[in-house]
Amino acid sequence: MKGWEFTDTNIPLKLVEKPDPVAKPGFVVIDVKAAGLCHSDVAALEDPAWIGIITAHPMYMGHENAGVITEIGEGVEGFKVGDRVGVCPISAKLSAETGRSWAVGYQCDGGYATKCMVPEDCLVPLPDNVSFVEGAAATDAGMTSYHALYVAGGAKPGMKIGIIGIGGLGQFAAGMALIDGCEVYAVDISPEARKLAEEMGVKEVYENVLDLAPAKCDVIVDYAGFGQTTTDALEVVNDFGKVVVVGMGKLEAKINTRSLILKQAQVIGSCGGTAEDIKAVYDYFATGKLKPLLHTITFDEIPEGLERLKRGEVKGRLVAEI
């Protein structure tokens, strides 16, 4: 097999060939068909702090993957050769066993490669009417946005939902909320993002979070996380409402405790998600109504794709077809 290998911070990815993996007990090998590109991979290539998280380097990068099972390891019972699957980035089983987060593309070779070996508990069946590109995008952007909105935020059909940041995650959340019949309000400083939100069919689009005040949203999810966005979200959320913070544009925000107390509101952090969340996103895709902005590139274009992410040139999500 071949793949794009990460060796260390500030060293470009290198195309490296390795022997094909052989499925270990509890693992399967997949032919990778699509791999999503993520800003966290850009950060890992620049920030030395990531070396403490990426314990398997040198290794192939890529934690947003979908493909076809080609080999089954001993003890794997829920899947078979030929199954189409998405791969949850984090193994709950191995995280519990090792006492730390265990993730594909961090603790083992990832999917910027032609093949990938992953634990069974990471596998999510991919419906036949959901493409591999959609399947890969759902494993991080879809999963994270769903978990924030529905698990942390408790969103339900008919609620008034505020979405701050109509980027790779926010567009997933807005799309799913609209499918569920929610009244969706979007906020973004980018004119292009606001135009996208309008085209999606949200009720109102704003440039400033404070403009959400008349909507009295039950749940506001801050996918931008630029400090002031979180501060302002608490000011405009409805009484007994929830502000869910996902974005880490800035790592601090000031909270008006008077508003927090008198509104009896909640400010909740949300990070990542589970295989069950990915399955839920696949169900939305299967309706044919969830259509996030996805751009495809080739396997050979992965390094340049990461550079495009770094330069801020990508609207939506970037996925490599392999």
C-alpha positions as CSV (number, residue, x, y, z in Angstrom):
1,M,0.0,0.0,0.0
2,K,1.0,3.6,-0.2
3,G,0.1,6.7,1.7
4,W,1.0,10.2,2.8
5,E,3.2,9.8,5.9
6,F,3.6,12.3,8.8
7,T,7.0,12.2,10.5
8,D,7.2,15.4,12.5
9,T,6.1,19.0,12.8
10,N,7.2,21.4,10.0
11,I,8.1,18.5,7.8
12,P,6.0,18.0,4.6
13,L,4.0,14.8,4.2
14,K,5.9,12.2,2.2
15,L,4.5,9.6,-0.2
16,V,5.7,6.3,1.3
17,E,5.0,2.6,0.4
18,K,4.6,0.0,3.1
19,P,3.5,-3.7,3.1
20,D,-0.2,-4.2,3.1
21,P,-1.6,-4.5,6.6
22,V,-2.8,-7.9,7.9
23,A,-5.9,-7.7,10.1
24,K,-5.2,-8.3,13.8
25,P,-7.8,-9.8,16.1
26,G,-10.6,-7.3,16.6
27,F,-9.5,-5.3,13.5
28,V,-10.4,-5.2,9.9
29,V,-8.5,-3.9,6.8
30,I,-10.3,-1.6,4.4
31,D,-9.6,-0.3,1.0
32,V,-9.9,3.4,1.5
33,K,-12.2,5.0,-1.0
34,A,-12.5,8.5,0.4
35,A,-10.6,10.5,3.1
36,G,-11.6,13.9,4.4
37,L,-9.0,16.6,5.0
38,C,-9.2,18.4,8.4
39,H,-7.8,21.6,9.9
40,S,-6.4,19.5,12.8
41,D,-4.0,17.9,10.3
42,V,-2.9,21.3,9.2
43,A,-2.3,22.2,12.9
44,A,-0.3,19.0,13.5
45,L,2.0,19.9,10.6
46,E,2.7,23.2,12.2
47,D,2.4,23.0,16.0
48,P,4.9,20.9,18.0
49,A,2.2,20.5,20.8
50,W,0.5,17.9,18.6
51,I,3.4,15.5,18.9
52,G,2.2,14.6,22.3
53,I,-1.1,13.6,20.8
54,I,0.2,11.7,17.7
55,T,1.9,8.8,19.4
56,A,2.4,6.6,16.3
57,H,4.5,8.8,14.1
58,P,5.9,8.2,11.6
59,M,2.5,7.1,10.3
60,Y,-0.1,7.8,7.6
61,M,-2.3,10.8,8.4
62,G,-6.1,10.9,7.9
63,H,-8.9,10.4,10.4
64,E,-12.0,10.9,8.2
65,N,-12.3,7.7,6.3
66,A,-14.8,5.5,4.3
67,G,-14.1,2.4,2.3
68,V,-14.7,-1.3,1.7
69,I,-13.7,-4.1,4.0
70,T,-11.2,-6.5,2.4
71,E,-10.0,-8.6,5.4
72,I,-11.5,-9.6,8.7
73,G,-9.5,-10.2,11.9
74,E,-10.2,-13.0,14.4
75,G,-13.1,-12.2,16.6
76,V,-14.8,-9.7,14.3
77,E,-18.4,-10.8,14.0
78,G,-20.5,-7.8,13.0
79,F,-19.0,-7.1,9.6
80,K,-17.8,-9.1,6.6
81,V,-15.6,-8.7,3.5
82,G,-17.2,-6.4,1.0
83,D,-19.1,-4.3,3.5
84,R,-19.2,-0.5,2.8
85,V,-18.2,1.3,6.0
86,G,-17.3,4.6,7.5
87,V,-14.7,4.8,10.2
88,C,-15.4,6.6,13.5
89,P,-12.1,8.4,14.3
90,I,-12.0,7.4,18.0
91,S,-12.2,3.8,19.3
92,A,-14.2,3.9,22.6
93,K,-12.9,0.4,23.4
94,L,-9.2,1.1,22.9
95,S,-9.5,4.5,24.6
96,A,-10.9,2.7,27.7
97,E,-8.3,0.0,27.6
98,T,-5.3,2.4,27.2
99,G,-6.6,5.1,29.5
100,R,-6.2,7.8,26.8
101,S,-7.9,8.8,23.6
102,W,-7.1,6.3,20.8
103,A,-7.8,7.6,17.3
104,V,-7.2,6.5,13.8
105,G,-4.5,8.7,12.2
106,Y,-3.1,9.5,15.6
107,Q,-2.4,6.1,17.3
108,C,-2.2,4.1,14.1
109,D,-2.0,4.6,10.3
110,G,-4.8,6.7,9.0
111,G,-6.7,7.0,5.7
112,Y,-4.4,9.2,3.6
113,A,-3.6,5.8,2.1
114,T,-4.8,3.1,-0.1
115,K,-5.5,0.7,2.8
116,C,-6.2,1.2,6.5
117,M,-6.5,-1.2,9.5
118,V,-9.1,-0.2,12.0
119,P,-10.8,-1.7,15.1
120,E,-14.3,-3.1,14.7
121,D,-15.9,-0.7,17.2
122,C,-15.0,2.2,14.8
123,L,-16.9,0.8,11.9
124,V,-20.3,2.2,10.8
125,P,-22.3,0.6,8.0
126,L,-22.5,2.9,5.0
127,P,-25.9,2.8,3.3
128,D,-25.7,2.0,-0.5
129,N,-27.3,5.4,-1.3
130,V,-24.7,7.4,0.6
131,S,-21.5,8.0,-1.4
132,F,-18.0,7.3,0.0
133,V,-17.3,11.0,-0.2
134,E,-20.3,11.8,2.0
135,G,-19.4,8.8,4.2
136,A,-16.0,10.2,4.9
137,A,-17.2,13.8,5.5
138,A,-19.7,12.5,8.0
139,T,-17.1,10.8,10.2
140,D,-15.7,14.1,11.6
141,A,-17.6,17.3,10.4
142,G,-20.9,15.5,10.4
143,M,-20.3,13.6,13.6
144,T,-19.1,16.6,15.5
145,S,-21.9,18.9,14.3
146,Y,-24.5,16.3,15.1
147,H,-23.2,15.6,18.6
148,A,-23.1,19.3,19.5
149,L,-26.6,20.0,18.2
150,Y,-28.5,16.9,19.2
151,V,-26.6,15.2,22.0
152,A,-25.1,18.2,23.9
153,G,-27.8,20.7,22.7
154,G,-30.8,18.4,22.9
155,A,-32.3,19.9,19.7
156,K,-35.7,18.5,18.7
157,P,-38.0,19.0,15.8
158,G,-39.8,22.4,15.8
159,M,-37.2,24.1,18.1
160,K,-35.7,27.5,17.2
161,I,-32.0,26.9,16.5
162,G,-29.2,29.4,16.1
163,I,-26.1,28.3,14.2
164,I,-22.9,30.5,14.5
165,G,-20.5,29.8,11.7
166,I,-21.7,28.3,8.5
167,G,-18.5,26.5,7.6
168,G,-17.7,22.8,7.4
169,L,-19.5,22.0,10.6
170,G,-22.2,24.6,10.7
171,Q,-23.6,23.7,7.3
172,F,-24.1,20.1,8.4
173,A,-25.9,21.3,11.6
174,A,-28.1,23.7,9.7
175,G,-29.0,21.1,7.1
176,M,-30.0,18.5,9.6
177,A,-32.0,20.9,11.7
178,L,-33.9,22.0,8.6
179,I,-34.7,18.4,7.7
180,D,-36.1,18.0,11.2
181,G,-38.4,21.0,10.7
182,C,-36.5,23.3,13.1
183,E,-36.7,27.1,12.7
184,V,-33.0,27.8,11.9
185,Y,-31.2,31.1,12.2
186,A,-27.6,31.5,10.9
187,V,-24.8,33.9,11.8
188,D,-21.5,34.3,9.9
189,I,-19.2,37.2,9.1
190,S,-18.6,35.9,5.6
191,P,-20.9,37.1,2.9
192,E,-20.3,33.9,1.0
193,A,-21.3,31.8,4.0
194,R,-24.4,33.9,4.6
195,K,-25.4,33.4,1.0
196,L,-24.9,29.6,1.4
197,A,-27.2,29.7,4.5
198,E,-29.8,31.6,2.6
199,E,-29.7,29.0,-0.3
200,M,-30.1,26.2,2.3
201,G,-33.4,27.8,3.4
202,V,-32.7,29.1,6.9
203,K,-35.3,31.5,8.2
204,E,-32.9,34.5,8.8
205,V,-29.2,35.2,8.2
206,Y,-27.2,37.7,10.3
207,E,-23.7,39.0,10.4
208,N,-23.8,39.7,14.2
209,V,-24.7,37.2,16.9
210,L,-26.6,39.9,18.9
211,D,-29.0,40.2,16.0
212,L,-30.4,36.7,17.0
213,A,-32.1,38.4,20.0
214,P,-35.6,38.6,18.5
215,A,-35.6,34.9,17.6
216,K,-35.3,33.7,21.2
217,C,-33.5,30.5,20.1
218,D,-33.9,27.5,22.3
219,V,-30.4,26.2,21.3
220,I,-27.5,28.2,19.9
221,V,-24.4,26.2,18.7
222,D,-21.2,28.2,18.4
223,Y,-19.2,26.5,15.7
224,A,-16.9,29.5,15.4
225,G,-15.9,29.9,19.0
226,F,-14.2,33.3,18.8
227,G,-14.8,34.3,22.4
228,Q,-17.2,37.2,21.7
229,T,-19.5,34.9,19.7
230,T,-20.0,32.7,22.8
231,T,-20.4,35.8,25.1
232,D,-23.0,37.2,22.8
233,A,-24.8,33.9,22.3
234,L,-25.6,33.7,26.1
235,E,-27.0,37.2,25.9
236,V,-29.5,36.3,23.1
237,V,-30.4,32.7,23.9
238,N,-33.9,32.1,25.2
239,D,-34.7,31.6,28.9
240,F,-33.8,28.0,29.9
241,G,-31.9,27.7,26.6
242,K,-28.5,26.1,25.8
243,V,-25.4,27.6,24.3
244,V,-23.1,24.8,23.0
245,V,-19.5,25.7,22.2
246,V,-17.6,23.7,19.6
247,G,-15.3,26.1,17.8
248,M,-12.0,27.0,19.2
249,G,-11.2,30.2,17.2
250,K,-10.1,31.6,20.6
251,L,-9.6,29.7,23.8
252,E,-11.2,32.1,26.2
253,A,-14.6,33.8,26.5
254,K,-16.2,36.1,29.1
255,I,-19.5,34.9,30.5
256,N,-22.1,37.3,32.0
257,T,-23.1,35.3,35.1
258,R,-26.1,37.6,35.6
259,S,-27.5,36.4,32.2
260,L,-26.5,32.8,33.0
261,I,-28.3,32.8,36.3
262,L,-31.4,34.9,35.5
263,K,-32.1,33.0,32.3
264,Q,-31.3,29.7,34.0
265,A,-29.4,29.0,30.8
266,Q,-26.6,26.5,30.2
267,V,-23.2,26.8,28.5
268,I,-22.0,23.4,27.3
269,G,-18.8,22.3,25.7
270,S,-18.9,19.6,23.0
271,C,-16.1,17.7,21.4
272,G,-16.2,15.0,18.7
273,G,-18.8,12.3,18.9
274,T,-19.4,8.6,18.6
275,A,-20.1,5.9,16.0
276,E,-23.8,6.3,16.8
277,D,-23.6,9.9,15.9
278,I,-22.1,9.0,12.5
279,K,-24.9,6.5,11.9
280,A,-27.4,9.3,12.5
281,V,-25.7,11.5,10.0
282,Y,-25.8,8.7,7.4
283,D,-29.5,8.4,8.0
284,Y,-29.8,12.1,7.1
285,F,-27.8,11.6,4.0
286,A,-29.9,8.6,3.1
287,T,-33.0,10.9,2.9
288,G,-31.3,12.7,-0.1
289,K,-32.0,16.1,1.6
290,L,-28.7,16.6,3.4
291,K,-26.4,18.3,0.9
292,P,-23.4,20.0,2.5
293,L,-20.8,21.7,0.4
294,L,-18.2,19.0,-0.4
295,H,-15.2,19.4,-2.7
296,T,-13.3,16.4,-4.0
297,I,-9.6,16.1,-4.9
298,T,-7.4,13.1,-5.9
299,F,-5.1,11.1,-3.7
300,D,-2.1,12.8,-5.2
301,E,-3.5,16.2,-4.3
302,I,-3.7,15.6,-0.6
303,P,-0.7,17.7,0.4
304,E,-1.8,20.6,-1.7
305,G,-5.3,20.2,-0.3
306,L,-3.9,20.7,3.2
307,E,-2.2,23.8,2.0
308,R,-5.5,25.1,0.6
309,L,-7.0,24.6,4.0
310,K,-4.2,26.4,5.6
311,R,-4.7,29.4,3.3
312,G,-8.4,29.5,4.0
313,E,-9.4,28.8,0.4
314,V,-11.9,26.0,1.1
315,K,-15.6,26.6,1.7
316,G,-17.2,23.5,3.1
317,R,-15.3,20.3,3.4
318,L,-12.5,18.9,1.2
319,V,-12.4,15.1,0.6
320,A,-9.9,13.0,-1.3
321,E,-11.2,10.2,-3.5
322,I,-8.8,7.3,-3.4
